[in-house]
Amino acid sequence: MHREARETYARVRAELETLIDAAQRALAGEGAQEVVFNGAPHARNGVPGGGAALPVDAGEPVTARERDGGGWVLDNGLLRIEVDARGLVVSAADYLAALRDAVPPGQAANLLQLHPDFPTAWDAWDVDSYYRNNVTDLTETDEVTLSAGHPGEATVRVTRSFGNGSSVVQQLTLRAGERRLDIDTAVDWHESETFLKAAFPLDVKADRSAAETQFGHVYRPTHTNTSWEAAKFEICAHRWIHVAEPVWGVALVNDSTYGHDVTRDVRDDGGHTTTVRLSLLRAPRYPDPETDQGEHRLRYALAVGADEPAAVREGHWINLPERVVRGSGATVPPLVALDGDQVVVEALKLAEDRSGDVIVRLYEAHGGRGRATLAAGFPVRSVAETDLLERPMDSPLARLGDLTSEGTVSLTLRPFQIVTLRLTPA
């Protein structure tokens, strides 16, 4: 079944890539200039969400130098990342917060850890809390090298071998203009009944974590004062998980990894460490003894100094990376645009009834009352709210303003409210 699923996904991916490439080339036109397409709902690097434009200077060049004691220091004027000789992140200092370091003193982030994994029942579905009683830190390396291809980024490449012939290659990349360290992890996995985690101890006293779920996020305590809280030793999040103090926080974003655990400890120096860990791979033997065996690619990133709105943006950006197409250099405006980032466009499509109407699904992403103005990039005759099946609603739930002559409409949403709009072209 796993082989069939991989083959199906590969076939679907190839078909979609062909369609996307053809559409973007048609929009970019003929020419040799680089045109950047941004499929995410938020603008980045001068390119509007859902649009395309010429690339812009992202900021200061990224510098890389050797670190005392081995390893490398990457710096882009916003973040200073130190990777030691073990390939571990021992510092992630935020210039915008007076060089506040996200990594606690004496600890290391992006630490891969192995646990024995023997659930009492349902091998492939359950995780029992006692797996934490035994842990092996992967600190030995085969190679730690620097790759600084151009001024826009610098990458430290870390190679490890472990266990029963398994290996992992990680590329830790800092880019110009970003307060985020990207980590691209390729694993050749040959373990059995073993759990692989990536640990990020953070110098943050967080009473709770915020974990994205579809169209919003949920909070969970980081402590275990009750049996209910203790039972949440493994939690789920979609694109991001965020921990923070009142004025400063850190987000861990990903494109494919949804299991997490969050704990909080008091250090000997009196400070607090909140550790966020990603659950990367397992290797159950039942019902399939070959579960997860083979090659995997996992991408995640550490966003330093991020609040929850920034976590929302970073989560979309890592899942919808920019695409560069050669073209005429003309900009491609988005079909619809929203002011601000509190209300987010999640989907944009033609109506299923083939009427030519445009369906826009959006939601309030911050957990508060949200106001925004939607502007259409084409002439619009009418705007109406529908249900999720694109049927007219007798009693609309959203507060919509009147459609203006410029094709804009104001809307007010409740916290985490989902709204589907039908735009009828003029």
MIMILO-217035 format. One record per residue (C-alpha): x, y, z; residue in three letters. Coordinates in nm, 3 decimals. Example, Ala and Ser with C-alpha at 12.3 -4.5 7.8 and 13.67 -1.06 7.14 Angstrom:
// residues 2
<u=1.230, v=-0.450, w=0.780, code=ALA>
<u=1.367, v=-0.106, w=0.714, code=SER>
//
This chain:
// residues 426
<u=0.000, v=0.000, w=0.000, code=MET>
<u=0.283, v=0.242, w=0.078, code=HIS>
<u=0.443, v=0.173, w=-0.259, code=ARG>
<u=0.112, v=0.228, w=-0.436, code=GLU>
<u=0.057, v=0.555, w=-0.247, code=ALA>
<u=0.405, v=0.680, w=-0.338, code=ARG>
<u=0.350, v=0.596, w=-0.703, code=GLU>
<u=0.011, v=0.768, w=-0.703, code=THR>
<u=0.146, v=1.080, w=-0.535, code=TYR>
<u=0.441, v=1.092, w=-0.775, code=ALA>
<u=0.207, v=1.071, w=-1.073, code=ARG>
<u=-0.024, v=1.341, w=-0.936, code=VAL>
<u=0.272, v=1.564, w=-0.849, code=ARG>
<u=0.417, v=1.534, w=-1.199, code=ALA>
<u=0.080, v=1.622, w=-1.352, code=GLU>
<u=0.036, v=1.925, w=-1.124, code=LEU>
<u=0.391, v=2.047, w=-1.186, code=GLU>
<u=0.324, v=2.038, w=-1.561, code=THR>
<u=0.003, v=2.241, w=-1.520, code=LEU>
<u=0.166, v=2.493, w=-1.284, code=ILE>
<u=0.469, v=2.536, w=-1.510, code=ASP>
<u=0.254, v=2.593, w=-1.818, code=ALA>
<u=0.032, v=2.846, w=-1.637, code=ALA>
<u=0.324, v=3.041, w=-1.494, code=GLN>
<u=0.508, v=3.053, w=-1.824, code=ARG>
<u=0.196, v=3.188, w=-1.992, code=ALA>
<u=0.162, v=3.458, w=-1.724, code=LEU>
<u=0.532, v=3.546, w=-1.727, code=ALA>
<u=0.540, v=3.591, w=-2.106, code=GLY>
<u=0.837, v=3.560, w=-2.336, code=GLU>
<u=1.173, v=3.683, w=-2.215, code=GLY>
<u=1.486, v=3.608, w=-2.015, code=ALA>
<u=1.418, v=3.800, w=-1.694, code=GLN>
<u=1.352, v=3.620, w=-1.368, code=GLU>
<u=0.992, v=3.650, w=-1.252, code=VAL>
<u=0.914, v=3.537, w=-0.895, code=VAL>
<u=0.573, v=3.379, w=-0.831, code=PHE>
<u=0.442, v=3.385, w=-0.474, code=ASN>
<u=0.166, v=3.129, w=-0.419, code=GLY>
<u=0.135, v=3.211, w=-0.048, code=ALA>
<u=-0.140, v=3.446, w=0.075, code=PRO>
<u=0.109, v=3.692, w=0.230, code=HIS>
<u=0.347, v=3.923, w=0.045, code=ALA>
<u=0.717, v=3.843, w=0.071, code=ARG>
<u=1.029, v=4.004, w=-0.068, code=ASN>
<u=0.823, v=4.260, w=-0.256, code=GLY>
<u=0.604, v=4.003, w=-0.430, code=VAL>
<u=0.232, v=4.024, w=-0.342, code=PRO>
<u=0.051, v=3.717, w=-0.216, code=GLY>
<u=-0.093, v=3.526, w=-0.510, code=GLY>
<u=0.100, v=3.740, w=-0.759, code=GLY>
<u=0.433, v=3.766, w=-0.937, code=ALA>
<u=0.700, v=4.034, w=-0.975, code=ALA>
<u=1.067, v=4.086, w=-1.043, code=LEU>
<u=1.298, v=3.985, w=-0.755, code=PRO>
<u=1.408, v=4.260, w=-0.519, code=VAL>
<u=1.709, v=4.302, w=-0.294, code=ASP>
<u=1.615, v=4.110, w=0.022, code=ALA>
<u=1.860, v=4.284, w=0.253, code=GLY>
<u=2.218, v=4.259, w=0.373, code=GLU>
<u=2.430, v=3.981, w=0.222, code=PRO>
<u=2.476, v=3.670, w=0.431, code=VAL>
<u=2.826, v=3.634, w=0.572, code=THR>
<u=2.988, v=3.311, w=0.689, code=ALA>
<u=3.302, v=3.264, w=0.893, code=ARG>
<u=3.468, v=2.988, w=1.090, code=GLU>
<u=3.369, v=2.964, w=1.453, code=ARG>
<u=3.619, v=2.941, w=1.737, code=ASP>
<u=3.632, v=2.578, w=1.844, code=GLY>
<u=3.500, v=2.451, w=1.511, code=GLY>
<u=3.188, v=2.503, w=1.308, code=GLY>
<u=3.051, v=2.813, w=1.139, code=TRP>
<u=2.885, v=3.146, w=1.210, code=VAL>
<u=2.619, v=3.269, w=0.965, code=LEU>
<u=2.501, v=3.631, w=0.982, code=ASP>
<u=2.250, v=3.831, w=0.776, code=ASN>
<u=2.215, v=4.139, w=0.997, code=GLY>
<u=1.886, v=4.009, w=1.140, code=LEU>
<u=1.999, v=3.674, w=1.279, code=LEU>
<u=2.335, v=3.537, w=1.383, code=ARG>
<u=2.343, v=3.157, w=1.373, code=ILE>
<u=2.626, v=2.954, w=1.524, code=GLU>
<u=2.666, v=2.589, w=1.422, code=VAL>
<u=2.932, v=2.404, w=1.619, code=ASP>
<u=3.167, v=2.126, w=1.508, code=ALA>
<u=2.893, v=1.869, w=1.587, code=ARG>
<u=2.660, v=2.034, w=1.336, code=GLY>
<u=2.431, v=2.156, w=1.615, code=LEU>
<u=2.284, v=2.506, w=1.648, code=VAL>
<u=2.433, v=2.649, w=1.967, code=VAL>
<u=2.319, v=3.007, w=1.912, code=SER>
<u=2.038, v=3.184, w=1.723, code=ALA>
<u=2.071, v=3.550, w=1.820, code=ALA>
<u=1.808, v=3.805, w=1.719, code=ASP>
<u=1.951, v=4.148, w=1.629, code=TYR>
<u=1.606, v=4.312, w=1.650, code=LEU>
<u=1.584, v=4.208, w=2.017, code=ALA>
<u=1.933, v=4.327, w=2.116, code=ALA>
<u=2.091, v=3.995, w=2.021, code=LEU>
<u=1.864, v=3.792, w=2.243, code=ARG>
<u=1.956, v=3.426, w=2.193, code=ASP>
<u=1.684, v=3.171, w=2.127, code=ALA>
<u=1.910, v=2.884, w=2.237, code=VAL>
<u=1.965, v=2.846, w=2.614, code=PRO>
<u=2.325, v=2.868, w=2.741, code=PRO>
<u=2.510, v=2.539, w=2.715, code=GLY>
<u=2.241, v=2.369, w=2.506, code=GLN>
<u=2.201, v=2.293, w=2.136, code=ALA>
<u=1.908, v=2.304, w=1.895, code=ALA>
<u=1.832, v=2.087, w=1.592, code=ASN>
<u=1.948, v=1.793, w=1.803, code=LEU>
<u=1.836, v=1.464, w=1.650, code=LEU>
<u=1.734, v=1.208, w=1.913, code=GLN>
<u=1.647, v=0.838, w=1.897, code=LEU>
<u=1.404, v=0.662, w=2.132, code=HIS>
<u=1.309, v=0.294, w=2.153, code=PRO>
<u=0.946, v=0.266, w=2.044, code=ASP>
<u=0.748, v=-0.026, w=2.186, code=PHE>
<u=0.381, v=0.067, w=2.235, code=PRO>
<u=0.177, v=-0.177, w=2.443, code=THR>
<u=-0.072, v=-0.204, w=2.155, code=ALA>
<u=-0.132, v=-0.079, w=1.802, code=TRP>
<u=0.231, v=-0.037, w=1.698, code=ASP>
<u=0.170, v=0.192, w=1.402, code=ALA>
<u=-0.089, v=0.413, w=1.575, code=TRP>
<u=0.001, v=0.453, w=1.942, code=ASP>
<u=0.287, v=0.632, w=2.116, code=VAL>
<u=0.331, v=0.556, w=2.488, code=ASP>
<u=0.481, v=0.817, w=2.717, code=SER>
<u=0.751, v=0.589, w=2.857, code=TYR>
<u=0.942, v=0.609, w=2.526, code=TYR>
<u=1.105, v=0.918, w=2.680, code=ARG>
<u=1.280, v=0.710, w=2.946, code=ASN>
<u=1.555, v=0.615, w=2.702, code=ASN>
<u=1.713, v=0.859, w=2.457, code=VAL>
<u=2.022, v=0.863, w=2.235, code=THR>
<u=2.149, v=1.200, w=2.112, code=ASP>
<u=2.297, v=1.196, w=1.762, code=LEU>
<u=2.602, v=1.420, w=1.801, code=THR>
<u=2.861, v=1.230, w=1.597, code=GLU>
<u=2.912, v=1.360, w=1.244, code=THR>
<u=3.066, v=1.232, w=0.925, code=ASP>
<u=3.111, v=1.580, w=0.782, code=GLU>
<u=3.028, v=1.945, w=0.854, code=VAL>
<u=3.095, v=2.175, w=0.558, code=THR>
<u=3.004, v=2.525, w=0.443, code=LEU>
<u=2.838, v=2.606, w=0.113, code=SER>
<u=2.810, v=2.978, w=0.036, code=ALA>
<u=2.693, v=2.982, w=-0.323, code=GLY>
<u=2.594, v=3.351, w=-0.355, code=HIS>
<u=2.549, v=3.654, w=-0.126, code=PRO>
<u=2.179, v=3.580, w=-0.081, code=GLY>
<u=2.233, v=3.273, w=0.136, code=GLU>
<u=2.480, v=3.051, w=0.319, code=ALA>
<u=2.437, v=2.682, w=0.401, code=THR>
<u=2.604, v=2.448, w=0.648, code=VAL>
<u=2.580, v=2.085, w=0.536, code=ARG>
<u=2.584, v=1.819, w=0.810, code=VAL>
<u=2.611, v=1.445, w=0.742, code=THR>
<u=2.555, v=1.175, w=1.007, code=ARG>
<u=2.547, v=0.795, w=1.012, code=SER>
<u=2.378, v=0.600, w=1.289, code=PHE>
<u=2.198, v=0.284, w=1.393, code=GLY>
<u=2.135, v=0.003, w=1.150, code=ASN>
<u=2.287, v=0.165, w=0.842, code=GLY>
<u=2.076, v=0.481, w=0.856, code=SER>
<u=2.207, v=0.822, w=0.756, code=SER>
<u=2.090, v=1.182, w=0.754, code=VAL>
<u=2.203, v=1.485, w=0.554, code=VAL>
<u=2.091, v=1.825, w=0.680, code=GLN>
<u=2.132, v=2.160, w=0.508, code=GLN>
<u=2.101, v=2.454, w=0.747, code=LEU>
<u=2.042, v=2.768, w=0.540, code=THR>
<u=2.026, v=3.134, w=0.640, code=LEU>
<u=1.895, v=3.370, w=0.371, code=ARG>
<u=1.917, v=3.744, w=0.329, code=ALA>
<u=1.633, v=3.938, w=0.486, code=GLY>
<u=1.498, v=3.639, w=0.683, code=GLU>
<u=1.462, v=3.590, w=1.060, code=ARG>
<u=1.443, v=3.217, w=0.997, code=ARG>
<u=1.689, v=2.928, w=0.976, code=LEU>
<u=1.575, v=2.675, w=0.715, code=ASP>
<u=1.660, v=2.310, w=0.777, code=ILE>
<u=1.630, v=2.064, w=0.489, code=ASP>
<u=1.665, v=1.708, w=0.618, code=THR>
<u=1.714, v=1.400, w=0.399, code=ALA>
<u=1.701, v=1.071, w=0.590, code=VAL>
<u=1.782, v=0.722, w=0.465, code=ASP>
<u=1.596, v=0.529, w=0.736, code=TRP>
<u=1.668, v=0.163, w=0.819, code=HIS>
<u=1.575, v=0.140, w=1.187, code=GLU>
<u=1.321, v=-0.085, w=1.356, code=SER>
<u=1.089, v=0.005, w=1.647, code=GLU>
<u=1.267, v=0.338, w=1.685, code=THR>
<u=1.139, v=0.694, w=1.713, code=PHE>
<u=1.335, v=0.987, w=1.559, code=LEU>
<u=1.288, v=1.336, w=1.704, code=LYS>
<u=1.442, v=1.679, w=1.636, code=ALA>
<u=1.479, v=1.882, w=1.958, code=ALA>
<u=1.484, v=2.262, w=1.984, code=PHE>
<u=1.547, v=2.380, w=2.343, code=PRO>
<u=1.450, v=2.747, w=2.358, code=LEU>
<u=1.536, v=3.016, w=2.614, code=ASP>
<u=1.169, v=3.105, w=2.660, code=VAL>
<u=0.945, v=3.081, w=2.967, code=LYS>
<u=0.623, v=2.975, w=2.795, code=ALA>
<u=0.320, v=2.869, w=2.994, code=ASP>
<u=0.150, v=2.742, w=2.681, code=ARG>
<u=0.216, v=2.655, w=2.320, code=SER>
<u=0.007, v=2.759, w=2.021, code=ALA>
<u=-0.033, v=2.488, w=1.757, code=ALA>
<u=-0.185, v=2.553, w=1.417, code=GLU>
<u=-0.488, v=2.356, w=1.316, code=THR>
<u=-0.691, v=2.410, w=1.001, code=GLN>
<u=-0.820, v=2.770, w=0.992, code=PHE>
<u=-0.681, v=2.863, w=1.334, code=GLY>
<u=-0.474, v=2.743, w=1.626, code=HIS>
<u=-0.521, v=2.590, w=1.970, code=VAL>
<u=-0.337, v=2.649, w=2.297, code=TYR>
<u=-0.201, v=2.375, w=2.522, code=ARG>
<u=-0.017, v=2.412, w=2.854, code=PRO>
<u=0.354, v=2.334, w=2.867, code=THR>
<u=0.333, v=2.199, w=3.223, code=HIS>
<u=0.182, v=1.876, w=3.360, code=THR>
<u=-0.008, v=1.992, w=3.668, code=ASN>
<u=-0.305, v=1.765, w=3.600, code=THR>
<u=-0.348, v=1.419, w=3.455, code=SER>
<u=-0.520, v=1.573, w=3.153, code=TRP>
<u=-0.216, v=1.789, w=3.081, code=GLU>
<u=0.024, v=1.500, w=3.142, code=ALA>
<u=-0.167, v=1.296, w=2.884, code=ALA>
<u=-0.078, v=1.552, w=2.616, code=LYS>
<u=0.280, v=1.428, w=2.594, code=PHE>
<u=0.250, v=1.407, w=2.215, code=GLU>
<u=0.050, v=1.677, w=2.038, code=ILE>
<u=-0.035, v=1.764, w=1.680, code=CYS>
<u=0.020, v=2.085, w=1.486, code=ALA>
<u=-0.010, v=2.154, w=1.118, code=HIS>
<u=0.219, v=2.418, w=0.968, code=ARG>
<u=0.358, v=2.572, w=1.287, code=TRP>
<u=0.394, v=2.560, w=1.662, code=ILE>
<u=0.475, v=2.872, w=1.864, code=HIS>
<u=0.602, v=2.943, w=2.216, code=VAL>
<u=0.653, v=3.288, w=2.360, code=ALA>
<u=0.694, v=3.526, w=2.647, code=GLU>
<u=0.479, v=3.843, w=2.643, code=PRO>
<u=0.702, v=4.036, w=2.400, code=VAL>
<u=0.918, v=3.776, w=2.222, code=TRP>
<u=0.870, v=3.428, w=2.086, code=GLY>
<u=0.990, v=3.154, w=1.854, code=VAL>
<u=0.802, v=2.947, w=1.597, code=ALA>
<u=0.893, v=2.608, w=1.455, code=LEU>
<u=0.736, v=2.570, w=1.111, code=VAL>
<u=0.728, v=2.266, w=0.884, code=ASN>
<u=0.597, v=2.139, w=0.553, code=ASP>
<u=0.527, v=1.775, w=0.636, code=SER>
<u=0.571, v=1.688, w=1.005, code=THR>
<u=0.275, v=1.714, w=1.240, code=TYR>
<u=0.373, v=1.533, w=1.562, code=GLY>
<u=0.530, v=1.743, w=1.839, code=HIS>
<u=0.600, v=1.750, w=2.208, code=ASP>
<u=0.657, v=2.058, w=2.424, code=VAL>
<u=0.808, v=2.057, w=2.774, code=THR>
<u=0.933, v=2.321, w=3.015, code=ARG>
<u=1.218, v=2.293, w=3.267, code=ASP>
<u=1.398, v=2.517, w=3.515, code=VAL>
<u=1.773, v=2.547, w=3.459, code=ARG>
<u=2.042, v=2.560, w=3.724, code=ASP>
<u=2.086, v=2.932, w=3.653, code=ASP>
<u=1.719, v=2.993, w=3.738, code=GLY>
<u=1.613, v=3.044, w=3.377, code=GLY>
<u=1.343, v=2.846, w=3.201, code=HIS>
<u=1.390, v=2.628, w=2.894, code=THR>
<u=1.092, v=2.540, w=2.676, code=THR>
<u=1.182, v=2.249, w=2.448, code=THR>
<u=0.987, v=2.193, w=2.128, code=VAL>
<u=1.049, v=1.865, w=1.947, code=ARG>
<u=0.936, v=1.750, w=1.605, code=LEU>
<u=0.845, v=1.384, w=1.555, code=SER>
<u=1.020, v=1.293, w=1.232, code=LEU>
<u=1.007, v=0.916, w=1.179, code=LEU>
<u=0.895, v=0.591, w=1.338, code=ARG>
<u=0.957, v=0.228, w=1.246, code=ALA>
<u=0.674, v=0.003, w=1.371, code=PRO>
<u=0.675, v=-0.363, w=1.269, code=ARG>
<u=0.299, v=-0.416, w=1.266, code=TYR>
<u=0.103, v=-0.427, w=1.042, code=PRO>
<u=0.382, v=-0.353, w=0.792, code=ASP>
<u=0.734, v=-0.457, w=0.898, code=PRO>
<u=0.877, v=-0.222, w=0.632, code=GLU>
<u=0.698, v=0.091, w=0.758, code=THR>
<u=0.886, v=0.414, w=0.674, code=ASP>
<u=1.193, v=0.227, w=0.552, code=GLN>
<u=1.392, v=0.412, w=0.288, code=GLY>
<u=1.441, v=0.774, w=0.189, code=GLU>
<u=1.254, v=1.072, w=0.332, code=HIS>
<u=1.283, v=1.447, w=0.287, code=ARG>
<u=1.161, v=1.675, w=0.566, code=LEU>
<u=1.174, v=2.054, w=0.571, code=ARG>
<u=1.130, v=2.269, w=0.879, code=TYR>
<u=1.255, v=2.605, w=1.000, code=ALA>
<u=1.325, v=2.796, w=1.321, code=LEU>
<u=1.166, v=3.144, w=1.308, code=ALA>
<u=1.331, v=3.359, w=1.577, code=VAL>
<u=1.156, v=3.660, w=1.729, code=GLY>
<u=0.823, v=3.553, w=1.580, code=ALA>
<u=0.481, v=3.639, w=1.720, code=ASP>
<u=0.173, v=3.438, w=1.625, code=GLU>
<u=0.096, v=3.644, w=1.310, code=PRO>
<u=0.456, v=3.587, w=1.198, code=ALA>
<u=0.412, v=3.213, w=1.264, code=ALA>
<u=0.106, v=3.214, w=1.036, code=VAL>
<u=0.305, v=3.383, w=0.759, code=ARG>
<u=0.611, v=3.161, w=0.799, code=GLU>
<u=0.393, v=2.850, w=0.797, code=GLY>
<u=0.241, v=2.946, w=0.464, code=HIS>
<u=0.576, v=3.048, w=0.317, code=TRP>
<u=0.752, v=2.719, w=0.390, code=ILE>
<u=0.461, v=2.521, w=0.244, code=ASN>
<u=0.426, v=2.743, w=-0.064, code=LEU>
<u=0.781, v=2.833, w=-0.166, code=PRO>
<u=0.852, v=3.092, w=-0.432, code=GLU>
<u=0.888, v=2.977, w=-0.792, code=ARG>
<u=1.116, v=3.150, w=-1.042, code=VAL>
<u=1.022, v=3.152, w=-1.413, code=VAL>
<u=1.200, v=3.320, w=-1.704, code=ARG>
<u=0.974, v=3.577, w=-1.868, code=GLY>
<u=0.921, v=3.929, w=-1.990, code=SER>
<u=0.955, v=4.084, w=-1.646, code=GLY>
<u=0.596, v=4.205, w=-1.628, code=ALA>
<u=0.427, v=4.190, w=-1.290, code=THR>
<u=0.129, v=3.961, w=-1.239, code=VAL>
<u=-0.123, v=4.115, w=-0.995, code=PRO>
<u=-0.317, v=3.879, w=-0.770, code=PRO>
<u=-0.677, v=3.789, w=-0.861, code=LEU>
<u=-0.786, v=3.897, w=-0.513, code=VAL>
<u=-0.600, v=4.085, w=-0.243, code=ALA>
<u=-0.665, v=4.166, w=0.123, code=LEU>
<u=-0.521, v=4.453, w=0.322, code=ASP>
<u=-0.334, v=4.348, w=0.636, code=GLY>
<u=-0.261, v=3.989, w=0.736, code=ASP>
<u=-0.528, v=3.912, w=0.996, code=GLN>
<u=-0.770, v=3.775, w=0.737, code=VAL>
<u=-0.608, v=3.516, w=0.512, code=VAL>
<u=-0.708, v=3.382, w=0.170, code=VAL>
<u=-0.689, v=3.004, w=0.198, code=GLU>
<u=-0.834, v=2.899, w=-0.140, code=ALA>
<u=-0.917, v=3.060, w=-0.473, code=LEU>
<u=-1.092, v=2.867, w=-0.749, code=LYS>
<u=-1.359, v=2.869, w=-1.016, code=LEU>
<u=-1.709, v=2.774, w=-0.904, code=ALA>
<u=-1.798, v=2.408, w=-0.940, code=GLU>
<u=-2.113, v=2.491, w=-1.139, code=ASP>
<u=-1.898, v=2.619, w=-1.429, code=ARG>
<u=-2.068, v=2.957, w=-1.417, code=SER>
<u=-1.738, v=3.142, w=-1.437, code=GLY>
<u=-1.783, v=3.280, w=-1.087, code=ASP>
<u=-1.475, v=3.294, w=-0.863, code=VAL>
<u=-1.485, v=3.130, w=-0.520, code=ILE>
<u=-1.271, v=3.280, w=-0.242, code=VAL>
<u=-1.236, v=3.105, w=0.092, code=ARG>
<u=-1.079, v=3.307, w=0.369, code=LEU>
<u=-1.053, v=3.300, w=0.747, code=TYR>
<u=-0.953, v=3.508, w=1.046, code=GLU>
<u=-0.611, v=3.374, w=1.149, code=ALA>
<u=-0.517, v=3.550, w=1.474, code=HIS>
<u=-0.803, v=3.455, w=1.704, code=GLY>
<u=-0.956, v=3.803, w=1.728, code=GLY>
<u=-1.220, v=4.016, w=1.560, code=ARG>
<u=-1.089, v=4.074, w=1.210, code=GLY>
<u=-1.162, v=4.348, w=0.958, code=ARG>
<u=-1.031, v=4.361, w=0.605, code=ALA>
<u=-1.103, v=4.496, w=0.259, code=THR>
<u=-1.105, v=4.252, w=-0.030, code=LEU>
<u=-1.004, v=4.391, w=-0.368, code=ALA>
<u=-1.065, v=4.195, w=-0.687, code=ALA>
<u=-0.819, v=4.212, w=-0.975, code=GLY>
<u=-1.104, v=4.188, w=-1.229, code=PHE>
<u=-1.440, v=4.364, w=-1.275, code=PRO>
<u=-1.699, v=4.225, w=-1.033, code=VAL>
<u=-2.077, v=4.255, w=-1.063, code=ARG>
<u=-2.172, v=4.105, w=-0.726, code=SER>
<u=-2.032, v=3.945, w=-0.412, code=VAL>
<u=-2.228, v=3.694, w=-0.203, code=ALA>
<u=-2.152, v=3.462, w=0.086, code=GLU>
<u=-2.204, v=3.088, w=0.030, code=THR>
<u=-2.167, v=2.775, w=0.237, code=ASP>
<u=-1.874, v=2.536, w=0.190, code=LEU>
<u=-2.060, v=2.368, w=-0.099, code=LEU>
<u=-2.088, v=2.706, w=-0.276, code=GLU>
<u=-2.465, v=2.732, w=-0.220, code=ARG>
<u=-2.625, v=3.069, w=-0.139, code=PRO>
<u=-2.690, v=3.132, w=0.229, code=MET>
<u=-3.029, v=3.253, w=0.349, code=ASP>
<u=-2.870, v=3.413, w=0.655, code=SER>
<u=-2.509, v=3.517, w=0.583, code=PRO>
<u=-2.276, v=3.483, w=0.881, code=LEU>
<u=-2.014, v=3.739, w=0.777, code=ALA>
<u=-2.064, v=4.113, w=0.787, code=ARG>
<u=-2.012, v=4.228, w=0.429, code=LEU>
<u=-2.008, v=4.587, w=0.314, code=GLY>
<u=-2.141, v=4.707, w=-0.017, code=ASP>
<u=-1.945, v=4.636, w=-0.334, code=LEU>
<u=-1.776, v=4.958, w=-0.444, code=THR>
<u=-1.726, v=5.078, w=-0.799, code=SER>
<u=-1.355, v=4.992, w=-0.760, code=GLU>
<u=-1.443, v=4.626, w=-0.700, code=GLY>
<u=-1.369, v=4.625, w=-0.326, code=THR>
<u=-1.581, v=4.501, w=-0.038, code=VAL>
<u=-1.524, v=4.534, w=0.335, code=SER>
<u=-1.581, v=4.241, w=0.569, code=LEU>
<u=-1.575, v=4.172, w=0.941, code=THR>
<u=-1.506, v=3.823, w=1.079, code=LEU>
<u=-1.534, v=3.669, w=1.422, code=ARG>
<u=-1.227, v=3.496, w=1.573, code=PRO>
<u=-1.124, v=3.205, w=1.348, code=PHE>
<u=-1.436, v=3.247, w=1.135, code=GLN>
<u=-1.431, v=3.082, w=0.791, code=ILE>
<u=-1.605, v=3.264, w=0.505, code=VAL>
<u=-1.666, v=3.154, w=0.147, code=THR>
<u=-1.744, v=3.429, w=-0.105, code=LEU>
<u=-1.874, v=3.398, w=-0.460, code=ARG>
<u=-1.751, v=3.677, w=-0.688, code=LEU>
<u=-1.954, v=3.713, w=-1.009, code=THR>
<u=-1.751, v=3.884, w=-1.284, code=PRO>
<u=-1.904, v=4.186, w=-1.455, code=ALA>
//
